Every structure is written in C-alpha cells, then in structure tokens.
Amino acid sequence: MKEEIVLNINNLTFYYKKENPIYKDFSLELKKGELVTIFGKSGTGKTTLFELIIGSLKPINGTIQKSKIAMIFQDPFNSFHPTYSIIEQIKDVVNSNFDDELPELLEKLSLKEELLYKKTYQLSGGQLQRCSILRAILMKPDLLLVDEPTSALDNIIAYDVMKLLVSFLKNSAILLITHDFDMASWCSDKIIRLEENAKK
Ligand SMILES: Nc1ncnc2c1ncn2[C@@H]1O[C@H](COP(=O)(O)OP(=O)(O)OP(=O)(O)O)[C@@H](O)[C@H]1O
C-alpha cells in the first residue's frame, strides 16, 4: 500500500445469508486528507462495512488493507469500558504525552478536565461522546471511522464536531456514516450512496 493510501478495499464480497449479499465486488480507496461519506437508509450495510474494516467481521471474498485506525461509535456507551476511568482508557491508546494539547481540546469540546477522571456511568451520553471524540483526536489515526456522530450529542452540534475533526486531523482520512444528506454534502470530498441491493 502506498504511504498516502490509508484504506484499500478491493473487490469485497460479504453476506450474512448467501441469498442476500450486502457487498458484491465493492472497492474503495481512501487517501490521507480525504473525507468520504457512506450514506444510505437503515439496513443497507453501513455499520457492517465498519465492522469489516476494523476486522470484527471477515470478508467472504476480497481484501481490506488499512493503516492505524480510530473510531467514534454511534453509541458512546460502547466506546469505553465501564470499569476504568476515561483518562486511563485514553492513555491506553495514546502513546505520546498530550498534556500540551489537552486544554485547547477540552475547551473546544466543552469538557471539564475533572470528567476525565470519572467512569462511564458517571457521565451523560453527550459527555461520553465528546470524550470519545477527544480520544480519537489525541490518537492521531491515519484513518478515522465516524458512525453517526450526531445521535448522542447534546450541546455540541454535529457540524461543529465535523469541523473540529477536520481541523485537528488534517493528515488523516475520515470515513463518515450518516443518514443526513445535507451534512454529507457539506463536508465530504466524495459520497458513496448504498442502495438496498448488493453494492458494487
Ligand atoms: N449479525 C447479523 N446477522 C444477520 N444479519 C445481520 C447482522 N447484522 C446486520 N444484519 C443485516 O445486514 C443488513 C445491514 O445491516 P447494517 O447494520 O450494516 O445496516 P446499516 O446501514 O448500518 O443500518 P442503520 O443505519 O440502521 O445502522 C441489515 O439487513 C441487517 O438486518
């Protein structure tokens, strides 16, 4: 894989049931700096694609090559383990020291630092979602997967989140899942529209 290519999906075929293929010979390439949106109705295979990319599902056919990934989940309660504090879980995946970057990011995300020392059950869904955005930015991934960032956010609107992600992750590629076509048109270099039948 060339250095600027961070995701290469080549002739992917995937189905849960053979008679109902979700992807058939689907290919996609993402380069650093690109923002591509996967847009489609409920049930067309958006989340399945992310699961294939992160490796929790395996392709029936085809290959997926990817560089370092971070992910913002649709449900923020899936983003963090309940037993450990948020800060412990951020430090687990961010290798470099981030003390210098933290104050600006906390301010932009309207997060108080003390919240990072709490556990998931002590935070609201919106606060947790903003913690997962913070972690994703601090990880400096080559590829960021964003699944519907709007749903759990309370006082940050989705457009601000996307602006923040784009401004802090200029050297990453972003793959976004959304139902919001206006948002997709506003922020994407390319929109891939999934239809009900198998995608090519
Ligand atoms: N584990 C599974 N076993 C069998 N079928 C599944 C499984 N997970 C998803 N599906 C089916 O695969 C199709 C694609 O599901 P997927 O969750 O990827 O869609 P989606 O586009 O992300 O939907 P939504 O927008 O509602 O999140 C759906 O028809 C779904 O019912």
The ligand as an SDF file (V2000), in Angstrom:
LIG
                    3D

 31 33  0  0  0  0  0  0  0  0999 V2000
  -25.2750  -10.2830   12.7790 N   0  0  0  0  0  0  0  0  0  0  0  0
  -26.1470  -10.2300   11.7610 C   0  0  0  0  0  0  0  0  0  0  0  0
  -26.7200  -11.3530   11.2600 N   0  0  0  0  0  0  0  0  0  0  0  0
  -27.5640  -11.3200   10.2210 C   0  0  0  0  0  0  0  0  0  0  0  0
  -27.9230  -10.1900    9.5710 N   0  0  0  0  0  0  0  0  0  0  0  0
  -27.3910   -9.0360   10.0260 C   0  0  0  0  0  0  0  0  0  0  0  0
  -26.4800   -8.9890   11.1380 C   0  0  0  0  0  0  0  0  0  0  0  0
  -26.1120   -7.6960   11.3480 N   0  0  0  0  0  0  0  0  0  0  0  0
  -26.7660   -6.9640   10.4060 C   0  0  0  0  0  0  0  0  0  0  0  0
  -27.5300   -7.7660    9.6250 N   0  0  0  0  0  0  0  0  0  0  0  0
  -28.3610   -7.3270    8.4810 C   0  0  0  0  0  0  0  0  0  0  0  0
  -27.4840   -6.7980    7.4990 O   0  0  0  0  0  0  0  0  0  0  0  0
  -28.0510   -5.6370    6.8920 C   0  0  0  0  0  0  0  0  0  0  0  0
  -27.0980   -4.4570    7.0600 C   0  0  0  0  0  0  0  0  0  0  0  0
  -27.0160   -4.0820    8.4460 O   0  0  0  0  0  0  0  0  0  0  0  0
  -26.1870   -2.8240    8.9510 P   0  0  0  0  0  0  0  0  0  0  0  0
  -26.3100   -2.7600   10.4290 O   0  0  0  0  0  0  0  0  0  0  0  0
  -24.8170   -2.8760    8.3670 O   0  0  0  0  0  0  0  0  0  0  0  0
  -27.0000   -1.6210    8.2560 O   0  0  0  0  0  0  0  0  0  0  0  0
  -26.8730   -0.0390    8.4770 P   0  0  0  0  0  0  0  0  0  0  0  0
  -26.9080    0.5590    7.1040 O   0  0  0  0  0  0  0  0  0  0  0  0
  -25.6820    0.2720    9.3160 O   0  0  0  0  0  0  0  0  0  0  0  0
  -28.2080    0.3140    9.2720 O   0  0  0  0  0  0  0  0  0  0  0  0
  -28.5400    1.5080   10.3270 P   0  0  0  0  0  0  0  0  0  0  0  0
  -28.4910    2.7650    9.5160 O   0  0  0  0  0  0  0  0  0  0  0  0
  -29.9080    1.1740   10.8120 O   0  0  0  0  0  0  0  0  0  0  0  0
  -27.4990    1.4600   11.4170 O   0  0  0  0  0  0  0  0  0  0  0  0
  -29.4110   -5.4350    7.5630 C   0  0  0  0  0  0  0  0  0  0  0  0
  -30.3860   -6.0020    6.7160 O   0  0  0  0  0  0  0  0  0  0  0  0
  -29.2950   -6.2000    8.8620 C   0  0  0  0  0  0  0  0  0  0  0  0
  -30.5430   -6.6910    9.2800 O   0  0  0  0  0  0  0  0  0  0  0  0
  1  2  1  0
  2  3  1  0
  2  7  2  0
  3  4  2  0
  4  5  1  0
  5  6  2  0
  6  7  1  0
  6 10  1  0
  7  8  1  0
  8  9  2  0
  9 10  1  0
 10 11  1  0
 11 12  1  0
 11 30  1  0
 12 13  1  0
 13 14  1  0
 13 28  1  0
 14 15  1  0
 15 16  1  0
 16 17  2  0
 16 18  1  0
 16 19  1  0
 19 20  1  0
 20 21  2  0
 20 22  1  0
 20 23  1  0
 23 24  1  0
 24 25  2  0
 24 26  1  0
 24 27  1  0
 28 29  1  0
 28 30  1  0
 30 31  1  0
M  END
$$$$
